[in-house]
Amino acid sequence: MFYGGFVMIRLKFEPRMYSPPWMNIFIPVAAVVFGLFIGGVLFACLGVNPIRAYYEVLKGALGGTYGLSEIVTKAIPLTLTALGGLICYKMLIWNIGAEGQLCLGAIAATAVVRYFFIDSWPVMFVLMFLAAAIAGGLWCMLAGALKAKWNVNETITTLMLNYIGINLSEYFIYGPWKDPMSMGFPFTPNFPEAARLWVFGTTRIHGGLFIALAIAIIFQLFLKRSKWGYEIAVIGDNPRAARYSGINIARNILLVTFIGGAVAGLAGMGEIAGLHGRMNRGFSMGYGYTGILVAWLARLSPIYVPLVAFLMGVLLVGGDTLQIVMGPPLASLQILQGLILFSILAAETWSRFKITIVRIDRAEDGGKELTSDKEAG
């Protein structure tokens, strides 16, 4: 026992060698519930009944066939942008530029329709697909090249490229590609039928749905069962060990950033060729940013991304109904998304690390130190 001493407490984080299966389910669910609870507090501060608010969200989104079709429509770009970010996050490359990559994909697809149009649906589909993927991939790989060559922070570069990509798309919409018959409204001429993706009946669900589901399955297979997927996992877990084992980290950075950007670029093609039929201002609605939340809610598992994107679509579609019925500002729904994201990121710490409380008894005169650990989680 030390007299005249004081007690210090600190937290110690140690990687978990094993996570029980229940934790992989319980932690993300608990994080979402916590985020919704904090969101309920926000609604209460705005003078809105939280229980009724969430009821209106569910009723507006799931209360009819139109709401369900709109959920799927929004889930398509969310799935693609989430997958584009996910493959980068697996390797600890923090690509938050899916919004700009989506815009570059839309610009490239529109350029194909404008300058290389061929009255054949299969030919136009292939040309738009390749153009959107290459444009989005190169846009993201620019940040990857800076990361691989000079270790430039990719979070900053991808974020800055977002602003360039968004403003570049608006330049074409308001400038050289503006429809002369638009009576001043910012959009390009309508795409010909040969440049449109097929739609399901009278809904707005388009063929981009099959593209998104196919890429999710391909990513799941490659990341879990291929040598390349193993290399990505090793680099993400321990870059130094990957380097010592002979894995070419720079090459993999370029590869994953190109593929991630290419998938996000396809989201842009789907929005303009499948949903809008032309490029117009605001065609994205921030899907690139929301895709980050979807990727982490899916715990970086490609096969779960479409399901999480559907659930996020419920929030987006129901949020429109909530704003009409109860009047809270749209920003409150965006804040709710942010709260859920922060909850997920915090919960990820608990799932990947064992947190222990370390008590340090230290004498004031600099005497002995005694530590005791008590597991906190």
C-alpha positions in Angstrom: 0.0 0.0 0.0 1.3 3.4 -0.9 0.5 6.4 1.3 0.1 9.9 -0.1 -0.3 8.5 -3.6 -2.8 8.8 -6.4 -4.5 6.5 -8.9 -4.3 6.9 -12.7 -6.5 5.0 -15.1 -6.0 4.5 -18.8 -7.4 2.3 -21.5 -5.3 -0.3 -23.3 -6.3 -1.5 -26.8 -5.2 -5.0 -27.9 -6.2 -6.7 -31.2 -8.6 -9.5 -30.7 -7.2 -12.8 -31.8 -10.8 -14.2 -32.1 -14.2 -12.7 -32.3 -17.2 -14.9 -31.5 -19.9 -15.1 -34.2 -22.5 -13.4 -32.0 -20.3 -10.3 -31.8 -20.3 -9.9 -35.6 -24.1 -9.6 -35.5 -24.7 -8.0 -32.2 -22.3 -5.1 -32.5 -23.5 -3.6 -35.8 -27.1 -4.0 -34.8 -26.5 -2.3 -31.4 -24.6 0.5 -33.2 -27.5 1.2 -35.5 -30.0 1.1 -32.6 -27.8 3.5 -30.7 -27.6 5.8 -33.7 -31.3 5.7 -34.1 -31.7 6.5 -30.4 -29.5 9.6 -30.7 -31.4 10.5 -33.8 -34.6 10.3 -31.8 -33.2 12.7 -29.3 -32.4 15.0 -32.2 -36.0 14.8 -33.5 -37.3 15.5 -30.0 -35.1 18.7 -29.9 -36.7 19.7 -33.2 -40.2 19.3 -31.6 -40.9 16.1 -33.6 -42.2 12.9 -31.9 -39.4 10.4 -32.5 -41.7 7.3 -32.5 -44.1 8.9 -34.9 -41.2 10.1 -37.0 -39.8 6.6 -37.4 -43.3 5.2 -38.1 -43.8 7.7 -40.9 -40.4 6.8 -42.4 -41.3 3.1 -42.5 -44.9 3.8 -43.7 -43.7 6.0 -46.5 -41.0 3.6 -47.7 -42.7 0.2 -47.2 -46.4 1.1 -47.3 -46.8 0.5 -51.1 -45.3 -0.7 -54.3 -44.2 2.7 -55.3 -42.2 3.1 -52.2 -40.6 -0.3 -52.6 -39.6 0.4 -56.2 -38.1 3.7 -55.2 -36.1 2.0 -52.5 -34.6 -0.4 -55.0 -33.9 2.5 -57.4 -31.9 4.3 -54.7 -30.2 1.1 -53.6 -28.6 0.6 -57.0 -26.2 3.5 -56.9 -25.7 3.0 -53.2 -24.6 -0.6 -53.8 -22.1 0.4 -56.5 -20.6 3.3 -54.6 -20.3 1.2 -51.5 -18.6 -1.6 -53.3 -16.2 0.9 -54.9 -15.2 2.2 -51.5 -15.2 -1.3 -49.9 -12.5 -2.8 -52.0 -10.2 0.2 -51.1 -11.1 0.1 -47.4 -10.1 -3.6 -47.3 -6.6 -2.5 -48.0 -6.8 0.6 -45.6 -7.0 2.9 -48.6 -9.5 5.6 -47.5 -11.3 6.4 -50.7 -14.0 8.9 -49.9 -14.1 10.1 -53.5 -16.9 7.9 -54.9 -19.1 11.0 -55.5 -16.5 12.5 -57.9 -15.9 9.1 -59.5 -19.6 8.7 -60.0 -19.7 12.1 -61.8 -16.8 11.2 -64.0 -18.6 8.0 -65.0 -21.7 10.0 -65.9 -19.6 12.5 -67.9 -17.9 9.7 -69.9 -21.1 7.9 -70.6 -22.7 11.1 -71.8 -19.7 11.8 -74.0 -20.1 8.4 -75.7 -23.8 9.2 -76.4 -23.0 12.6 -77.7 -19.9 11.9 -79.9 -19.9 8.2 -80.6 -23.5 7.2 -80.8 -24.4 4.0 -82.7 -28.0 3.0 -83.1 -27.5 -0.4 -81.5 -28.3 -1.1 -77.8 -25.7 -3.8 -77.2 -22.9 -1.6 -78.8 -23.9 1.5 -76.8 -24.2 -0.5 -73.6 -20.6 -1.8 -74.0 -19.2 1.6 -75.0 -20.9 3.4 -72.1 -20.0 0.7 -69.6 -16.3 0.8 -70.6 -16.2 4.6 -70.8 -17.8 5.1 -67.4 -15.6 2.4 -65.7 -12.3 3.7 -67.2 -13.1 7.4 -66.4 -14.1 6.6 -62.8 -11.2 4.2 -62.4 -8.5 6.6 -63.7 -10.0 9.4 -61.5 -9.6 7.4 -58.4 -6.3 5.9 -59.5 -4.9 9.4 -59.7 -5.1 9.6 -55.9 -3.8 6.0 -55.7 -0.7 6.9 -57.8 0.1 9.8 -55.4 -0.3 7.5 -52.5 1.9 4.8 -54.0 4.6 7.1 -55.2 4.9 9.8 -52.5 2.6 8.5 -49.7 0.2 11.5 -50.2 -2.8 11.2 -47.9 -5.6 9.7 -50.1 -8.3 10.9 -47.8 -7.5 14.5 -48.8 -6.9 13.8 -52.5 -10.0 11.8 -53.0 -12.1 14.5 -51.2 -10.6 17.3 -53.3 -11.2 15.3 -56.5 -14.9 15.1 -55.5 -15.2 18.9 -55.8 -13.4 18.9 -59.2 -15.6 16.1 -60.5 -18.9 17.6 -59.3 -18.0 21.0 -60.8 -16.8 19.5 -64.0 -20.1 17.8 -64.5 -21.9 21.1 -63.8 -19.7 22.8 -66.3 -20.9 20.5 -69.1 -24.5 20.6 -67.9 -24.6 24.4 -67.9 -22.1 24.9 -70.7 -21.4 23.0 -74.0 -23.7 20.1 -73.5 -26.7 22.0 -72.3 -29.9 21.2 -74.2 -30.8 24.3 -76.4 -34.4 23.4 -76.0 -34.3 23.2 -72.2 -35.6 26.8 -71.8 -32.8 27.6 -69.4 -32.9 24.5 -67.2 -29.6 22.7 -66.6 -29.7 19.3 -68.4 -28.4 17.7 -71.6 -30.6 16.4 -74.4 -32.5 13.2 -73.8 -30.6 10.0 -74.7 -31.8 7.9 -77.6 -33.5 4.6 -76.8 -30.4 2.7 -77.9 -28.5 4.5 -75.1 -31.0 3.7 -72.3 -30.9 0.9 -69.8 -34.0 -1.3 -69.7 -36.5 -0.6 -67.0 -39.0 -2.9 -65.2 -42.5 -2.2 -66.2 -43.9 1.1 -65.0 -41.3 1.4 -62.2 -38.0 3.3 -62.3 -36.0 0.2 -61.5 -33.4 -0.2 -64.3 -30.8 -2.7 -65.5 -28.2 -1.2 -63.2 -29.7 -3.6 -60.6 -28.1 -6.6 -62.3 -24.8 -4.8 -62.7 -24.7 -4.0 -58.9 -25.7 -7.6 -57.9 -23.2 -9.1 -60.3 -20.3 -7.0 -59.0 -21.3 -7.8 -55.3 -21.1 -11.5 -56.1 -17.8 -11.2 -58.0 -16.2 -9.1 -55.2 -17.3 -11.7 -52.6 -15.7 -14.5 -54.6 -12.5 -12.7 -55.4 -11.9 -11.2 -51.9 -12.6 -14.5 -50.1 -11.3 -17.2 -52.5 -8.5 -15.7 -54.7 -4.8 -15.1 -54.1 -5.4 -11.4 -54.9 -8.0 -11.1 -52.3 -5.6 -12.7 -49.8 -3.0 -10.1 -50.7 -5.4 -7.3 -50.1 -6.3 -8.7 -46.7 -2.7 -9.1 -45.7 -1.8 -5.5 -46.8 -4.8 -4.2 -44.8 -4.0 -6.2 -41.7 -0.2 -5.7 -41.7 1.5 -3.7 -44.5 5.0 -4.4 -43.1 4.5 -8.2 -43.1 3.0 -7.9 -46.6 6.1 -6.0 -47.8 8.5 -8.6 -46.2 6.5 -11.4 -47.9 7.1 -9.9 -51.3 3.7 -8.5 -52.0 3.9 -5.5 -54.3 2.0 -2.9 -52.3 2.3 0.0 -54.8 0.9 -2.2 -57.6 -2.0 -3.3 -55.4 -2.8 0.3 -54.4 -3.1 1.3 -58.1 -5.2 -1.8 -58.8 -7.7 -1.4 -56.0 -8.1 2.3 -56.6 -8.8 1.8 -60.3 -11.3 -1.0 -59.6 -13.0 1.0 -56.8 -13.3 4.1 -59.0 -14.5 2.1 -62.0 -17.4 0.6 -60.0 -18.4 4.0 -58.7 -18.2 5.3 -62.2 -20.7 2.6 -63.2 -23.1 4.1 -60.7 -23.0 7.3 -62.6 -23.7 5.5 -65.9 -26.7 3.8 -64.3 -28.2 7.0 -63.0 -28.1 8.9 -66.3 -28.7 6.0 -68.7 -31.2 4.1 -66.6 -33.0 6.6 -64.4 -32.8 10.1 -65.8 -32.2 9.4 -69.5 -29.8 12.4 -69.6 -27.3 14.2 -67.4 -28.9 16.8 -65.2 -27.9 18.8 -62.2 -28.3 16.9 -58.9 -28.5 13.5 -60.6 -26.4 12.0 -57.8 -28.1 13.1 -54.5 -24.9 12.4 -52.6 -24.8 8.6 -53.2 -21.0 8.6 -53.1 -21.0 9.9 -49.6 -23.8 7.7 -48.4 -22.1 4.7 -49.9 -19.4 5.0 -47.3 -22.0 4.4 -44.6 -23.4 1.4 -46.5 -19.9 -0.2 -46.8 -19.2 0.0 -43.1 -22.7 -1.0 -42.1 -22.1 -4.1 -44.2 -18.9 -4.6 -42.2 -16.9 -4.5 -45.5 -18.6 -7.7 -46.7 -19.6 -7.4 -50.4 -22.5 -9.9 -50.2 -24.2 -7.9 -47.5 -23.9 -4.5 -49.3 -27.1 -4.8 -51.4 -29.1 -5.6 -48.3 -27.7 -2.7 -46.4 -28.2 -0.4 -49.4 -31.9 -1.5 -49.5 -32.2 -0.6 -45.8 -30.5 2.8 -46.4 -33.0 3.3 -49.3 -35.8 2.9 -46.7 -34.3 5.8 -44.8 -33.9 8.0 -47.9 -37.4 7.3 -49.3 -39.1 7.4 -45.9 -37.2 10.6 -45.1 -38.9 12.4 -48.1 -42.3 11.3 -46.7 -41.3 12.4 -43.2 -40.4 15.9 -44.4 -43.7 16.3 -46.1 -45.9 14.9 -43.3 -44.1 16.3 -40.2 -41.9 19.0 -41.6 -38.4 18.4 -40.1 -35.6 19.7 -42.4 -33.9 17.4 -44.8 -30.6 18.1 -43.0 -31.9 16.3 -40.0 -32.1 13.0 -42.0 -28.5 13.6 -43.1 -27.4 14.2 -39.5 -29.1 10.9 -38.7 -27.0 9.1 -41.3 -23.9 10.7 -39.8 -24.9 9.6 -36.3 -25.3 6.0 -37.5 -21.9 6.1 -39.3 -20.1 7.4 -36.2 -21.9 4.6 -34.1 -20.7 2.0 -36.6 -17.1 3.2 -36.6 -17.1 3.3 -32.8 -18.5 -0.2 -32.6 -15.9 -1.4 -35.0 -13.3 -0.5 -32.4 -15.0 -2.8 -29.9 -15.2 -5.7 -32.4 -11.5 -5.5 -33.5 -9.9 -4.7 -30.2 -10.1 -5.9 -26.7 -10.2 -2.9 -24.4 -8.9 -3.2 -20.9 -8.9 -0.7 -18.0 -5.4 -0.3 -16.6 -5.1 1.1 -13.0 -1.8 2.7 -12.1 -1.0 3.3 -8.5 1.9 5.8 -8.3 3.4 7.3 -5.3 3.7 11.1 -5.3 7.4 10.9 -4.5 8.1 8.8 -7.6 8.0 5.4 -5.9 6.8 2.0 -7.2 4.2 1.6 -9.8 1.5 -1.1 -9.6 -0.7 -2.0 -12.6 -3.8 -4.1 -12.7 -5.9 -4.9 -15.8 -9.7 -5.3 -15.9 -11.3 -6.2 -19.2 -13.8 -3.6 -20.4 -14.8 -5.3 -23.6 
